[in-house]
């Protein structure tokens, strides 16, 4: 079974940002990226595969663009 995750920045800047992420099933969750604290966490505390997919997508795009992306996608 594959995984598709879409993460969209809803607030923040290039150091601290809040993202909404979903698999497209209608349920949207939220995660926070804080580069100053070197920390990424889900607001609901659930660090499952969907959360990890969103983190991978955001980190990959940040490395590519040099800034926290407005949109990041992960597919596996």
PyMOL commands that set and color helices and strands:
alter all, ss='L'
color gray80, all
select helices_A, chain A and resi 49-65
alter helices_A, ss='H'
color red, helices_A
select strands_A, chain A and resi 4-12+16-22+29-34+39-42+71-75
alter strands_A, ss='S'
color yellow, strands_A
deselect
rebuild
show_as cartoon
